[in-house]
Amino acid sequence: MTTRSGFVALIGTTNAGKSTLLNRMVGAKVSIVTHKVQTTRARIRGIAIEGATQVVFVDTPGLFRPRRRLDRAMVAAAWGGAADADVIVLLVEAHRGVTEEVAQIVERLSEIAGGRQVALAINKIDRVRPEALLGLAEDLNARFPFVETFMISALKGSGVDRLRGWLADALPEGPWLYPEDQIADLPLRMIAAETTREKLTLRLHQELPYELTVETENWDERKDGSVRIDQVIYVKRDGHKGIVLGHRGETIKAVSRAAREEIAEFLGRKVHLFLQVKLRPNWLEEAERYSEMGLDFKDGA
């Protein structure tokens, strides 16, 4: 049987549904999903098997107008993921249509596509009428020569199987790039840190989630098969420590419990999770922090 494999970059504006689509394609949660925008920071690779094809998805950070060094590094990572892929899929929210940011992305596609196949996936189709979907598809295809257009709901799964099948046929022939049972190429330490950061983001409803980062400081495999994970939550301001801890430590306890349960489910074994909160005012300007997030510090300059 002829095997195929390759990289598929999912690009789009923040909250377009890229992480939700990645998790749906892979069949497991490998990318952070919250109601907050700009939550995906690194180029997260999830791996799906479709017939004889191994599809390696690159869930890139959302494309937006960057302001801080971290923003610039995230946008650079997104475009880098697209430029390195075999196939590019642009996700556009059906109910938002062609916003200024979407128009800018489509315009930039002409520069970086470089002969690659670029497909359009109009997401969240349940939010608009069918006639509006057709009009949006016509508008976008007039702006760029997409090879295929898909109408999907990443959250509900509508149209996702068709998109995955098309991607499997579009990738080049070649041996698989990863073992058959591997679903992500992120280190487990980073997956664990991203899980905790997601729980913090869901729990904290102010701007604070953008001002913190989580790192796995220690990973200790125990003889009984369980694992002890020590993580540090870095915050920029002293006042943020109290917010993360919560009254009598209630917030940090709830975050730790939720993260521990999800990490344990992902690993399939018992997890002992220990969290610390540390003040680090300049973490956004430290190259080491960017390396931990899978980003290039120089890209933020």
C-alpha positions as CSV (number, residue, x, y, z in Angstrom):
1,M,0.0,0.0,0.0
2,T,1.4,3.4,-0.9
3,T,1.8,5.6,2.1
4,R,1.6,9.4,2.3
5,S,2.6,11.9,4.9
6,G,3.1,15.6,5.2
7,F,2.4,18.8,7.1
8,V,-0.8,20.8,7.1
9,A,-0.8,24.3,8.5
10,L,-4.0,25.6,9.9
11,I,-4.0,29.4,9.7
12,G,-6.5,32.2,10.4
13,T,-7.3,35.0,12.8
14,T,-7.5,34.5,16.5
15,N,-10.5,32.4,17.7
16,A,-11.1,31.2,14.1
17,G,-11.4,27.6,15.5
18,K,-7.9,26.3,14.6
19,S,-7.3,24.5,17.9
20,T,-10.8,23.1,18.0
21,L,-10.3,21.7,14.5
22,L,-6.9,20.3,15.3
23,N,-8.3,18.4,18.3
24,R,-11.2,17.2,16.3
25,M,-8.9,15.9,13.5
26,V,-6.5,14.2,15.9
27,G,-9.3,12.8,18.1
28,A,-7.7,13.9,21.3
29,K,-7.0,17.2,23.0
30,V,-3.5,18.4,22.0
31,S,-4.1,22.1,21.7
32,I,-5.3,24.7,24.2
33,V,-8.9,25.8,23.6
34,T,-10.5,28.7,25.5
35,H,-12.8,31.6,24.9
36,K,-9.9,33.9,25.1
37,V,-8.1,35.0,21.9
38,Q,-4.4,34.4,21.2
39,T,-4.2,31.4,23.5
40,T,-2.1,29.2,21.2
41,R,1.5,30.4,21.4
42,A,3.6,27.7,19.9
43,R,3.2,25.8,16.6
44,I,1.5,22.7,18.0
45,R,1.7,19.6,15.9
46,G,-1.1,17.0,16.1
47,I,-0.9,13.8,14.2
48,A,-3.9,12.0,12.5
49,I,-4.1,8.8,10.5
50,E,-6.4,8.8,7.5
51,G,-6.2,5.5,5.6
52,A,-2.6,5.1,4.5
53,T,-1.8,8.8,5.1
54,Q,-0.3,10.3,8.2
55,V,-1.5,14.0,8.4
56,V,0.7,16.2,10.6
57,F,-1.3,19.3,11.6
58,V,0.4,22.5,12.6
59,D,-1.9,24.6,14.8
60,T,-0.3,28.0,14.4
61,P,-0.9,31.0,16.7
62,G,-3.7,33.3,15.4
63,L,-2.7,36.0,13.0
64,F,-3.4,39.5,14.3
65,R,-1.7,42.9,14.5
66,P,1.2,42.4,17.0
67,R,2.0,44.9,19.7
68,R,4.4,43.2,22.1
69,R,7.5,41.1,21.5
70,L,5.5,37.9,22.4
71,D,2.8,38.9,19.9
72,R,5.4,39.4,17.1
73,A,7.1,36.1,17.9
74,M,3.7,34.4,17.8
75,V,2.8,35.9,14.4
76,A,6.2,35.0,13.0
77,A,5.6,31.4,14.2
78,A,2.3,31.3,12.4
79,W,3.6,32.5,9.1
80,G,6.6,30.2,9.5
81,G,4.3,27.2,10.0
82,A,2.5,28.1,6.8
83,A,5.7,28.5,4.8
84,D,7.0,25.1,6.0
85,A,3.8,23.1,5.3
86,D,2.9,21.0,2.3
87,V,-0.7,22.2,2.4
88,I,-2.3,25.3,3.9
89,V,-5.8,25.5,5.2
90,L,-7.2,29.0,5.9
91,L,-10.0,29.0,8.5
92,V,-12.5,31.9,8.3
93,E,-15.4,32.4,10.7
94,A,-18.7,32.3,8.8
95,H,-20.5,34.9,11.0
96,R,-17.6,37.4,10.9
97,G,-16.9,37.1,7.2
98,V,-14.1,39.0,5.5
99,T,-12.8,41.3,8.2
100,E,-9.9,43.6,7.7
101,E,-7.6,41.0,9.3
102,V,-8.9,38.2,7.1
103,A,-8.4,40.4,4.0
104,Q,-4.8,41.0,5.0
105,I,-4.2,37.3,5.5
106,V,-5.6,36.4,2.1
107,E,-3.4,39.1,0.5
108,R,-0.3,37.7,2.3
109,L,-1.1,34.2,1.1
110,S,-0.1,35.1,-2.4
111,E,3.4,35.8,-1.1
112,I,4.0,32.7,1.0
113,A,1.9,30.0,-0.8
114,G,4.7,29.3,-3.3
115,G,2.9,26.7,-5.3
116,R,1.5,24.9,-2.3
117,Q,-2.2,23.8,-2.3
118,V,-4.2,26.3,-0.2
119,A,-7.7,25.3,0.8
120,L,-10.4,27.4,2.4
121,A,-12.4,26.2,5.4
122,I,-15.4,28.3,6.4
123,N,-16.0,27.5,10.0
124,K,-18.9,27.8,12.4
125,I,-21.4,27.4,9.6
126,D,-24.3,26.8,12.0
127,R,-24.2,30.5,12.8
128,V,-25.3,31.8,9.4
129,R,-27.9,31.1,6.7
130,P,-26.8,29.0,3.7
131,E,-27.1,31.9,1.2
132,A,-24.7,33.9,3.3
133,L,-22.2,31.0,3.2
134,L,-22.3,30.9,-0.6
135,G,-21.7,34.7,-0.8
136,L,-18.8,34.5,1.6
137,A,-17.2,31.6,-0.4
138,E,-17.6,33.5,-3.7
139,D,-16.0,36.6,-2.2
140,L,-13.0,34.8,-0.8
141,N,-12.4,32.7,-3.9
142,A,-12.4,35.9,-5.9
143,R,-9.6,37.2,-3.8
144,F,-7.4,34.1,-3.9
145,P,-7.4,30.9,-6.0
146,F,-8.2,28.3,-3.3
147,V,-8.0,24.8,-4.7
148,E,-11.0,23.6,-2.6
149,T,-13.6,25.2,-0.3
150,F,-15.0,23.4,2.7
151,M,-18.0,24.3,4.9
152,I,-17.4,23.0,8.4
153,S,-18.2,23.2,12.1
154,A,-15.0,22.2,13.9
155,L,-16.9,22.2,17.2
156,K,-19.7,19.9,16.0
157,G,-17.8,17.9,13.4
158,S,-19.8,18.8,10.4
159,G,-17.8,18.6,7.2
160,V,-14.6,17.7,9.0
161,D,-14.4,14.1,7.7
162,R,-14.6,15.4,4.1
163,L,-11.8,17.9,4.8
164,R,-9.6,15.3,6.4
165,G,-10.1,12.9,3.5
166,W,-9.2,15.6,1.0
167,L,-6.0,16.4,2.9
168,A,-5.0,12.7,3.0
169,D,-5.1,12.6,-0.8
170,A,-3.4,16.0,-1.2
171,L,-0.3,15.1,0.7
172,P,2.8,13.7,-1.1
173,E,3.7,10.0,-1.2
174,G,6.3,9.0,1.3
175,P,6.9,7.1,4.6
176,W,5.2,8.2,7.8
177,L,7.1,10.7,9.8
178,Y,6.1,9.5,13.3
179,P,5.2,6.2,15.0
180,E,1.7,5.1,14.4
181,D,0.5,5.6,18.0
182,Q,1.9,9.1,18.4
183,I,-0.7,11.9,18.4
184,A,1.6,14.9,19.0
185,D,5.2,15.9,18.7
186,L,5.2,18.3,21.6
187,P,7.3,17.2,24.6
188,L,5.1,15.9,27.4
189,R,6.5,18.6,29.6
190,M,5.1,21.3,27.3
191,I,1.7,19.5,26.9
192,A,1.4,19.5,30.7
193,A,2.3,23.2,31.0
194,E,-0.1,24.1,28.2
195,T,-2.9,22.2,30.1
196,T,-2.3,24.1,33.3
197,R,-2.1,27.4,31.4
198,E,-5.5,26.6,29.8
199,K,-7.1,26.0,33.2
200,L,-5.7,29.3,34.4
201,T,-7.1,31.1,31.3
202,L,-10.5,29.6,31.8
203,R,-10.5,30.5,35.5
204,L,-9.2,34.0,35.3
205,H,-11.4,36.3,33.3
206,Q,-9.3,39.5,33.3
207,E,-6.3,40.3,31.0
208,L,-4.1,38.4,33.4
209,P,-3.9,35.2,31.2
210,Y,-1.7,37.1,28.7
211,E,0.6,38.3,31.5
212,L,1.5,34.8,32.7
213,T,3.3,31.7,31.5
214,V,3.6,28.1,32.9
215,E,6.7,26.0,32.7
216,T,7.2,22.4,33.8
217,E,10.3,22.6,36.1
218,N,10.5,18.9,37.0
219,W,9.2,15.6,35.7
220,D,9.8,12.6,38.0
221,E,8.8,9.1,36.9
222,R,7.9,7.0,40.0
223,K,8.4,3.3,40.5
224,D,4.6,2.8,40.9
225,G,4.0,4.1,37.4
226,S,2.8,7.5,38.4
227,V,4.5,10.8,37.7
228,R,5.3,13.8,39.8
229,I,5.1,17.1,37.9
230,D,6.4,20.4,39.4
231,Q,5.3,23.5,37.5
232,V,6.0,27.2,38.0
233,I,3.5,29.9,37.0
234,Y,5.4,33.1,36.2
235,V,3.5,36.4,36.7
236,K,4.7,39.9,35.8
237,R,3.3,41.8,38.8
238,D,3.3,41.1,42.5
239,G,-0.5,41.7,42.7
240,H,-1.0,39.0,40.1
241,K,0.2,36.3,42.6
242,G,-2.8,36.9,44.8
243,I,-5.2,36.7,41.9
244,V,-3.7,33.4,40.8
245,L,-3.7,32.0,44.3
246,G,-7.2,33.2,45.1
247,H,-8.9,33.5,48.5
248,R,-7.3,30.9,50.8
249,G,-5.6,29.3,47.8
250,E,-9.0,28.3,46.3
251,T,-8.1,29.4,42.7
252,I,-4.7,27.6,42.5
253,K,-6.3,24.5,44.1
254,A,-9.1,24.4,41.5
255,V,-6.6,25.0,38.6
256,S,-4.3,22.3,40.0
257,R,-7.2,19.8,40.3
258,A,-8.5,20.4,36.8
259,A,-5.1,20.3,35.2
260,R,-4.1,17.2,37.1
261,E,-7.2,15.3,36.0
262,E,-6.7,16.2,32.4
263,I,-3.0,15.4,32.3
264,A,-3.7,12.1,34.0
265,E,-6.3,11.2,31.4
266,F,-3.9,12.2,28.6
267,L,-1.1,10.1,30.0
268,G,-3.3,7.2,31.1
269,R,-1.8,7.1,34.6
270,K,-1.8,8.8,38.0
271,V,-0.3,12.3,38.2
272,H,0.9,14.2,41.2
273,L,0.9,17.9,40.2
274,F,2.5,20.7,42.3
275,L,2.2,24.3,41.3
276,Q,4.2,27.4,42.5
277,V,3.6,31.0,41.6
278,K,6.7,33.2,41.1
279,L,7.1,36.8,40.4
280,R,9.2,37.5,37.2
281,P,8.5,41.0,36.0
282,N,10.5,40.7,32.8
283,W,9.6,37.2,31.6
284,L,8.3,38.6,28.3
285,E,11.8,39.8,27.5
286,E,13.7,36.7,28.5
287,A,14.9,34.4,25.6
288,E,14.6,31.3,27.9
289,R,10.9,31.8,28.3
290,Y,10.4,31.9,24.6
291,S,12.3,28.7,24.1
292,E,10.1,27.0,26.7
293,M,7.0,28.1,24.6
294,G,8.6,26.8,21.4
295,L,9.0,30.3,20.0
296,D,12.0,32.2,18.6
297,F,13.0,35.1,20.8
298,K,14.6,36.9,17.8
299,D,11.3,36.8,15.9
300,G,9.9,39.2,18.5
301,A,12.5,41.9,17.9
